[in-house]
Amino acid sequence: EVQLVESGGALVQPGGSLRLSCAASGFTFRGYAMTWVRQAPGKGLEWVSELDSGGGSTTYADSVKGRFTISRDNAKNTLYLQMNSLKPEDTAVYYCTTGRAWGQGTQVTVSG
């Protein structure tokens, strides 16, 4: 069974940092590009960042470029999203996805 489990979400003050993790199982993680997507309250899904299977090619939404860093550890079957200089508009549920499989999401709230 394919599983993606996000963690690391929290309440953080503006300007703070968080690192999200996505633990993958049930498929050959190293063979898949991975994506982070978020959904702010009352809004639709927003693509955030994507990383190729080998971890060498990254893309970011303009809204997070220069502040967020996507990475992966294929030995640990884990995807990461390092988020720095957080803003209130980054408040959302963050999901990792292969494009077909999705995790349950982790809540990030930037307030204070």
Buried (B, 14 or more C-beta within 10 A) or exposed (E): EEEBBBEBBEEBEEEBEBEBBBBBEEBEBBEBBBBBBBBBEEEEEBBBBBBEBEBEEBBBBEBBEEBBBBBBEBEEBBBBBBBBEBBEEBBBBBBBBBEEBBBEBBEBBBEE
